[in-house]
Amino acid sequence: MADNSNYSPDVNIRRNDLLCGRLVAMPTLVSTTLSDSLGSFSNVLSVDFPSMPDTIELMRSADYDMHFNISNPDGIHTYKGTKPLEIPISFKLHAFDNIYCKQGALTLLQLAARLHSFILPISNGPSTTAYAGKPAGTDTAQIQRSADSTSTQSVADNSAGVTAPITCWLYLMATSTADNTPGISAIGYVNDVGVKLSGPWLRGPNGSFNLPSSGEFSFTFVHQPSHGNTSFVSGGETPVTAAFADDVKSRLYNTRSLVARASYVGFASNPSNATTDATSDI
């Protein structure tokens, strides 16, 4: 277990000489040209995979309305929609992999915390959120009647500055540096996260105890080119970008070049919470 006296939650976690895919939290400010080079990520928060998973699963399903009639026993199938592509990713990591886990077991905990933070809202306001729809008055029966009638109407007060979970970029597969070649380089969000920490449990400096010696990490990435993580839309409607059949046929899910300039909110958007510069261009 390495000394954690200089621990920073925003420190890079990666191998310097091997890129096995990465999940990048899009920062608040993004340059108009997004580079795929490893060296261009020195100031962004990301999860760089220590190894490729054994399997990459790409499955989608479409929904159809089926209309039956006497002259067509198989029915008429009317397209309704296709569910978003979900890509599950998993990998295992040992605390004594000193090239990737530069702080030993602490790196496992840091990686778990980072993944879990990717599915929670970022707030650029206070830590508390006000809710509308709370019944007023002192009469118990009146309060209960009001609560019953408005229980499904309570909404967050936007003055608290709460936004949606972060926009993520999954950079997983490339056949070349060109935008129109097959690969997986896509914008979306993280749908679920799972972490299993395992022993033998370790002790270390600074009074540390019961630290894991290995971990299994998993998450599901949902492909959505237009995903932006701010609830404050300015200048009218938000542009929506979609990957259609011709796009996917020609480039698989190397669709990042299709992305409209969505309104991203990155980590440390509140200066009082900032530990490092999280708004640098990538």
N, C-alpha and C positions, 0 to 999 in steps of 0.2 A: 504494500500500500504506500503510494507516494505521499509526500508531505503536502497537505492541502492549505497551508498558510497563505499561499498566493492564489487561491482559487478564484476564478472569474466565471460566471455562468455563460458568458458570451464568447469564451475562448473557442477557437476552431477545433473540431474533432475530425481528423482525417488522416489518411496516409498521404504523404507528400509526393509519392512516386507512382501511385496507382489510382485510377478513377474507375470505380465499380458502379457508378450511378450515384445520384444525389437528389435530395429533396430540399429545395431552397425556399425560405420564407421571403416573399417579395418585399423589398424595402419600400419606404414611403416615397422616395424619389428614385426614379428609374430612368436611365439614359434611353434615348430613342433607339440606339443600336444595342441589342443584347448579345453579348459575346458568350460562346460556349467554352472558351478556353478556361482551364483550371486556374490559371493565374489571375483571372479577373474576379475571383470570388473571395479576395482576402478580407473584405469588410462586410460580408453578409452572413446572416445566421442560417445555418443549413445542417442537414444530417447527411454526411458522406458515408455511403455504405462501406463497411469493412470488406465485404465480399459480395459476389452476386448470389442471389437465391438459387436454389436448385432448379426451380421452375418459375417461369413467367406465364401467368394465366391471363388470357384476353378473351373475355366472354361478354356478349351483349345479347339482349332479347328484345323483340318487338311485340307490340300489342296490336291486335286486329279486332274489329267488330265483325261478327259473323252473322249474315242475314240468310235465312233459309227460305226456299220456296219449292213448290211442287215440281218445277221443271229443272231444278238444280239441286240435287240431293247433297252435293258437297258444299253448298252455300256460296255466297259472295263475300269475299274477305276484303274489308275496307281498312286501310292502314290508319292507326290511331297515333302511334308514336313509338320511338325506340328509347329504351332506358339508357341512362348515361353509362359509359364504359367505366368499370371499376377494376383497378389493378391492385391485387394484394401483393405486398412485399414483406418478406421476413428474412431475418439473418440471426446468427448466433455469434456471441463474442465472449472472449475470456479476459479476465482482468489482467492476466500476465502476458497478454499480447502487447508488449511494451512499445511497439511502433505505432499502433492505433490508440491504445489506452495509455497515454503519456502520464496520466495521474492514477493509474491502477484502477482499483475498484471505484474510486470517485468518478472516473470517466463513465462507468456503467450507470451510476446514479444520474450524472449530468445528462447522458443520452436519453435515459428514461424521462427525465423532467422535460427535456426539450421536445420530445415527441408528444407528450401529453399537453404541452402548452400549445401545440399546433391545432388542437381541436377546441380551444377555449377562446372566447371573445377577447379582443384587445380593446382596452378603454383608454382614451386620451383625456379622461375626466377623473372625477373622484372615485374612490373604491366602493362607494355606496351608490345604489340605484334607486330612484324614486319610482313608485308604481301608482298609476291612476286607477280609479275605480274602487278605492277603499271607502267603505260606508262611513258616514259621519253621524254624530249624535250620540246620545247616551242610553236611549231606550233599547234594551236587549232584543226585543221582538222586532223592532224596526231595523236594527242593524242586521239581524239574521235574514229578514225579508229582502233587504237591499243586497246583502251578500249573495243570496240565492239567485237574484235576478241579474247580477253583474259578475258572477264568478268566472264566466268565460270571457269577460270583456276587459280584464285587467291587462294593461299594456305598459311597457317600460317607458319612462319619461326620457325623451331624447336629449334633454338638457344634460343628462349624465354623460353623454358622449360615448355610449356603448356601441360597438361595431360588431360585425360578424366575424367568425374565425378568419384567420389570415388566408391570403391567396398564396398558393404554393406552385412552384414550378418543379415538375418531375423530369429530370434529365437522366434517362435510363439507357438509351440505345441509339447509336448513330452509325450510319454507313459512310458518311462524309460530312464535311462542314457546311454543305449547301442546304438551304431551307427546303427544297423540293425533293429531297431524297428520302427513302424509307428510314424510319427510326421511331423512337418514342421520346419526344421533347415537348411537353405539353403543360398548359396551365390548368389548374383546378383547385381542389381542396382535399383535406384529409377527413375521411368519414369515421374511422374508428382506429384505435390504438390499443395494442396489447403488449405488456411487458411481464416476463417471468424472470425473477432474480433467484439464483440458486447458490447453495453452499458448495463446499465447506465455507462457513462464515469466518471472516477474517477480522483481526484486530490490527490497528495501526497507530501512527503518531497522533498527538493532539487529543487523546482520549477517545479515539474512534473505536467502534466495536460493531459486531454483527454486520459486516460489510460483505456483499456478494462476491464470489469468485468467478461467476459467469452469469450470462443473461441471454434470454431469447427475446427478440424485438420483432414486432409486426405492426403494420398499418395498412389501410386501404386508401388508395388515391382515387379520387373521382374526377374524370376528365370533364372540364367545363371551360372552354376558351374564354368566355365572357365573365368569368367569376371575378368580382371585385368585392372587397371586404369593408366598404364604407356604406353606412345607411343614410348619409347626407349627400344627396344627388344635387349637383348644381348645374345650371345651364340647360335645363330641360331633361329629356329622356336619356337614359344610359344606352350607348350603342351596344348592340348584341351581335356577337360573332359566333358562327357555328361552323363545324366541320361537316361538310356534306359528302355524299358518296364519292364524287370525283377526287376530293381532297384526300380522303382516307385510302382510296384505291391507289393513288400515286405515291403517297408518302407515309402510309400506315398512320401513326399518331405523332408524326413530327409536325405539329400544328402550331407551334409557338409564334411563327411568323404571321399567323392569321389574327393574332390577338389585337383587339382595339385597345386604346390607351385607357384602361379601366382605372378607377380611383382606388389605389392601394393604400393601406395603412400598415406600416411596419412596426416591429417591436421598438420600444423606447421612443414612441411618438410623443409621450409626455416628458419634457425635459427633466422634470423632477425625479423621474424613474430611470433615466438613462444611465447606463454604466459604460457603454462604448458608443461610438458613432455608428448607428444602425441605419442611417439614411444615405449612405454613400451610393454612388452609381455602381451597378454591377457590370 
